Amino acid sequence: MPHPSPVFPGRPALFVMGVSGCGKSSIAAALAAARNGIYVEADALHPAENVAHMAAGQPLSDAMRLPWLRALALHVADQQAAHPDQQVFTACSALKRSYRDLIRTQLPDAVFLHLSGNQAVIAARMAARQNHFMPTSLLDSQFATLETPQADEAHVTVSIDGDLEQVTAACLAALT
Protein backbone atom coordinates (compact mmCIF):
# COMPACT_ATOMS: atom_id res chain seq x y z
CA MET A 1 0.00 0.00 0.00
CA PRO A 2 1.39 3.43 -0.88
CA HIS A 3 2.28 5.71 1.95
CA PRO A 4 1.32 9.39 1.97
CA SER A 5 4.11 11.90 2.11
CA PRO A 6 4.37 13.92 5.33
CA VAL A 7 5.57 16.88 3.24
CA PHE A 8 2.40 16.81 1.16
CA PRO A 9 -0.24 14.92 3.18
CA GLY A 10 -2.73 12.63 1.53
CA ARG A 11 -2.36 11.51 -2.05
CA PRO A 12 -2.18 14.70 -4.11
CA ALA A 13 -1.63 14.34 -7.83
CA LEU A 14 2.10 14.63 -8.39
CA PHE A 15 3.31 16.21 -11.63
CA VAL A 16 6.94 15.51 -12.52
CA MET A 17 7.86 18.62 -14.49
CA GLY A 18 10.76 20.15 -16.35
CA VAL A 19 12.18 20.68 -19.80
CA SER A 20 12.19 17.98 -22.43
CA GLY A 21 14.90 15.40 -21.84
CA CYS A 22 15.20 15.92 -18.08
CA GLY A 23 13.75 12.47 -17.32
CA LYS A 24 10.13 13.26 -16.47
CA SER A 25 8.66 10.09 -17.93
CA SER A 26 11.26 7.76 -16.43
CA ILE A 27 11.08 9.37 -12.99
CA ALA A 28 7.26 9.60 -12.89
CA ALA A 29 6.99 5.93 -13.89
CA ALA A 30 9.61 4.94 -11.28
CA LEU A 31 7.85 6.92 -8.55
CA ALA A 32 4.50 5.38 -9.45
CA ALA A 33 6.06 1.92 -9.26
CA ALA A 34 7.78 2.68 -5.94
CA ARG A 35 4.57 4.00 -4.40
CA ASN A 36 2.15 1.56 -6.08
CA GLY A 37 0.59 4.50 -7.86
CA ILE A 38 -0.95 5.30 -11.22
CA TYR A 39 1.33 6.61 -13.98
CA VAL A 40 0.03 9.09 -16.58
CA GLU A 41 2.16 10.21 -19.54
CA ALA A 42 0.95 13.68 -20.55
CA ASP A 43 2.59 13.43 -23.98
CA ALA A 44 0.23 10.55 -24.80
CA LEU A 45 -2.68 12.99 -24.56
CA HIS A 46 -1.29 15.50 -27.08
CA PRO A 47 -3.41 15.80 -30.22
CA ALA A 48 -1.66 14.59 -33.38
CA GLU A 49 -1.34 18.21 -34.59
CA ASN A 50 0.73 19.14 -31.52
CA VAL A 51 3.04 16.16 -31.95
CA ALA A 52 3.53 16.93 -35.65
CA HIS A 53 4.24 20.58 -34.85
CA MET A 54 6.93 19.68 -32.30
CA ALA A 55 8.38 16.91 -34.50
CA ALA A 56 8.83 19.57 -37.19
CA GLY A 57 11.00 21.55 -34.75
CA GLN A 58 8.38 24.15 -33.87
CA PRO A 59 7.52 24.95 -30.24
CA LEU A 60 3.86 24.88 -29.27
CA SER A 61 2.02 28.13 -28.79
CA ASP A 62 -0.12 28.64 -25.70
CA ALA A 63 -3.20 28.37 -27.93
CA MET A 64 -2.05 24.86 -28.89
CA ARG A 65 -0.94 23.89 -25.40
CA LEU A 66 -3.91 25.05 -23.26
CA PRO A 67 -6.56 22.61 -24.55
CA TRP A 68 -4.08 19.77 -23.97
CA LEU A 69 -3.40 20.95 -20.41
CA ARG A 70 -7.14 21.18 -19.68
CA ALA A 71 -7.68 17.65 -21.02
CA LEU A 72 -4.71 16.40 -18.99
CA ALA A 73 -5.98 17.94 -15.74
CA LEU A 74 -9.41 16.37 -16.30
CA HIS A 75 -7.83 13.00 -17.11
CA VAL A 76 -5.73 13.05 -13.94
CA ALA A 77 -8.77 14.09 -11.87
CA ASP A 78 -10.68 11.16 -13.40
CA GLN A 79 -7.82 8.81 -12.52
CA GLN A 80 -7.85 10.07 -8.92
CA ALA A 81 -11.59 9.50 -8.69
CA ALA A 82 -11.31 6.01 -10.20
CA HIS A 83 -8.40 5.02 -7.93
CA PRO A 84 -8.92 6.83 -4.59
CA ASP A 85 -6.43 4.59 -2.76
CA GLN A 86 -3.58 5.29 -5.17
CA GLN A 87 -1.59 8.41 -5.93
CA VAL A 88 -1.40 9.60 -9.55
CA PHE A 89 2.06 10.43 -10.93
CA THR A 90 2.12 12.43 -14.16
CA ALA A 91 5.01 13.33 -16.46
CA CYS A 92 4.24 16.82 -17.81
CA SER A 93 6.52 19.70 -18.71
CA ALA A 94 4.32 22.32 -16.94
CA LEU A 95 6.96 24.91 -17.81
CA LYS A 96 5.01 28.09 -17.06
CA ARG A 97 3.29 29.10 -13.87
CA SER A 98 0.12 29.77 -15.89
CA TYR A 99 0.17 26.12 -17.04
CA ARG A 100 0.51 24.90 -13.45
CA ASP A 101 -2.25 27.30 -12.37
CA LEU A 102 -4.52 25.87 -15.08
CA ILE A 103 -3.81 22.33 -13.81
CA ARG A 104 -4.61 23.49 -10.27
CA THR A 105 -8.07 24.66 -11.38
CA GLN A 106 -9.00 20.95 -11.59
CA LEU A 107 -6.47 19.66 -9.05
CA PRO A 108 -6.02 22.33 -6.35
CA ASP A 109 -3.78 20.09 -4.22
CA ALA A 110 -1.45 19.13 -7.09
CA VAL A 111 2.24 18.98 -6.24
CA PHE A 112 4.94 19.68 -8.81
CA LEU A 113 8.28 17.90 -8.66
CA HIS A 114 10.67 19.99 -10.76
CA LEU A 115 13.56 18.04 -12.28
CA SER A 116 16.35 20.54 -12.67
CA GLY A 117 19.52 20.08 -14.67
CA ASN A 118 22.25 21.54 -16.82
CA GLN A 119 21.23 22.31 -20.41
CA ALA A 120 24.30 20.61 -21.92
CA VAL A 121 23.64 17.40 -19.95
CA ILE A 122 19.99 17.40 -21.00
CA ALA A 123 20.92 18.05 -24.64
CA ALA A 124 23.25 15.05 -24.58
CA ARG A 125 20.48 12.88 -23.11
CA MET A 126 18.03 14.07 -25.76
CA ALA A 127 20.51 13.33 -28.54
CA ALA A 128 20.83 9.75 -27.26
CA ARG A 129 17.04 9.12 -27.21
CA GLN A 130 15.47 6.88 -29.79
CA ASN A 131 12.02 7.38 -31.35
CA HIS A 132 10.98 10.55 -29.52
CA PHE A 133 9.11 13.31 -31.34
CA MET A 134 10.80 16.21 -29.51
CA PRO A 135 13.99 17.29 -31.31
CA THR A 136 17.02 18.63 -29.44
CA SER A 137 16.61 21.85 -31.44
CA LEU A 138 13.64 22.81 -29.23
CA LEU A 139 15.62 22.63 -25.97
CA ASP A 140 16.56 26.33 -26.10
CA SER A 141 12.87 27.27 -26.34
CA GLN A 142 12.09 24.94 -23.42
CA PHE A 143 14.66 26.65 -21.18
CA ALA A 144 13.48 30.10 -22.37
CA THR A 145 9.88 29.20 -21.44
CA LEU A 146 10.69 27.58 -18.08
CA GLU A 147 9.37 29.49 -15.06
CA THR A 148 10.65 27.62 -12.03
CA PRO A 149 8.05 26.97 -9.32
CA GLN A 150 7.88 29.67 -6.67
CA ALA A 151 7.62 29.46 -2.88
CA ASP A 152 3.82 29.82 -2.96
CA GLU A 153 3.46 26.74 -5.19
CA ALA A 154 3.36 23.23 -3.72
CA HIS A 155 6.58 21.85 -5.18
CA VAL A 156 9.99 20.33 -4.64
CA THR A 157 13.02 20.66 -6.89
CA VAL A 158 15.40 17.76 -7.42
CA SER A 159 18.63 17.73 -9.41
CA ILE A 160 18.89 15.24 -12.26
CA ASP A 161 22.58 14.66 -11.55
CA GLY A 162 22.95 10.90 -11.30
CA ASP A 163 21.43 7.85 -12.89
CA LEU A 164 17.74 6.90 -12.84
CA GLU A 165 18.03 5.01 -9.56
CA GLN A 166 19.86 7.87 -7.82
CA VAL A 167 17.47 10.56 -9.06
CA THR A 168 14.44 8.42 -8.14
CA ALA A 169 15.86 7.93 -4.64
CA ALA A 170 16.45 11.69 -4.32
CA CYS A 171 12.85 12.34 -5.42
CA LEU A 172 11.45 9.84 -2.92
CA ALA A 173 13.57 11.39 -0.16
CA ALA A 174 12.39 14.90 -1.11
CA LEU A 175 8.76 13.77 -0.92
CA THR A 176 9.12 12.04 2.47
N, C-alpha and C positions, 0 to 999 in steps of 0.2 A: 504494500500500500504506500502511495506517495506521502511524503511528509511535507506539511506546509512550512514555508520559510518564516523564521521569526522576524526577518527584516521586512518582509511584505506578507503579513498574515493572510491566512486563507489560501485560496488557489486562484490568484489573479491571472488573467491571460498574460503570458510573458512573450514579448516581441524581441527577438534577437535582431538587432539593427546594425547598420553600418554600410559602408560603401561596397560596391560589387567586388568580389574577390577576397573579402576579409574573413570568410568562413561561416557566414550566417547559417546556411543550410546544414552544414556538417555539425556545427555546435548545437543548433536548435534540435536536430534529430538526436544527437548524443544526450542532451539534457532531457528530452522526452523519454528516451530509453532508461536513463538513470533514475528518473522520478516516476516511471510507469505512467507517463502522460500521453497526450495526443499531440502528434506533430502535424503542422500545417505549413506547406510551402506556398508562400504568397505568389511566387512567380508562376505557379501552376494556374492561378486564377486570372492572369493577364489575358485580355482578348488578343486574338491572333494579330490584329493591327498593331498593337503595342510591341509585341515580340518582333514583328517584321521591321518596325521602325528602329528599334534598338539594334537588331541584327545588321541593319544597314548603316550603323554607326551614328545614328541620330538620337540624342537624348530626348526623353519624353517631356512634353510640356505639362504644365499643371492641368490643363484641360483634358489631356489624355490620362493623366495619373489619377485624378480625383474619383472618377467613377470606379476604377479598380480598387482604390482604397476603401471606398464605401462598401463595395461588394465583399472585400476582405473582412472588414470589421463585422459585417452581418454574418459572414460564414463562421468566423471565430466565435461570435456570440451564440450561434446555432450549435456549434460544437460544445461549448460550455454547457448549454442547456441539455444537450443530449447525453453528456457525460459529466454529471455534477460531481462525481467522486474523483475526477482526474483533472489535472492542470493541462491547459492548452499551451503549447510552445510553437511559436510562429517565426519563420525566417522572413523578414521584410526589411527593406532598406530604411524606410521611415526617416529619410534624410533631413526633412525640414520639420520645424516645430509645428507648422500648420498641418502637416500630414499626421503627426502624432496627436494633435488636438482633434482632428477629424476622427481618428480611430477611437479616441476617448469619448466621443459623443455616443458611441454604442457600447464602449467598454471603459467606463469611468475609472475602474481600478487597475487598468492595464499598467504593466511594468515594462520598461524598455531596458534591455541589456545591450549596451553599446560596445561593439567590438572595435577597438581602436588600434591602428597600426600605421607603420611607415609606408608611404606611397610607393617607394621603390620595391619593398618586400611584397606588397599586395600586387603590384604590376607583374612581378616575377611569378607569383602564384597564378595570376590570371593567364599569363602566357603559357603556363604548363597545363591548363585545363583542357579537357577534351569535350567536344560536343556541347558547348554552352553558347547561348545566343548573344551574350554581352561581350562585345569586343574590348580589348585593352584600351583602344583609342577613346573610349568614353570615361576612363578613370579620372581624367582631369576634371570633367564636368561633374562627376560624382563628388570629388573633394570640394569643388567650388560651391556645390549646392548644400553640402553637409552643414547643418546647424547642430552642434553638439547639445545634448540634453542639458537643461539648466537645473539649478538647485530646487526649483519649485515643481519639477517633474519627477515622478516616481521612476527612478532609474539607477543603474549601476554601470560603471565603465570598467571594462576588462581589456588588458593588452593582449594582442594576438601573438606576442612573442612566445614561441614554443610550438610543439607539435599538437595534434588534435587532443591527445590525452591530457597534456599539460594545460592547455587552454580550457578544456572542459572542466578539469579539476579546479582551476582558478575561478571559473564561472560558478560552479557549485559552492565553492567556499564563499564567494561574494554574495551569494543568495542565502546563505545560512547564518 
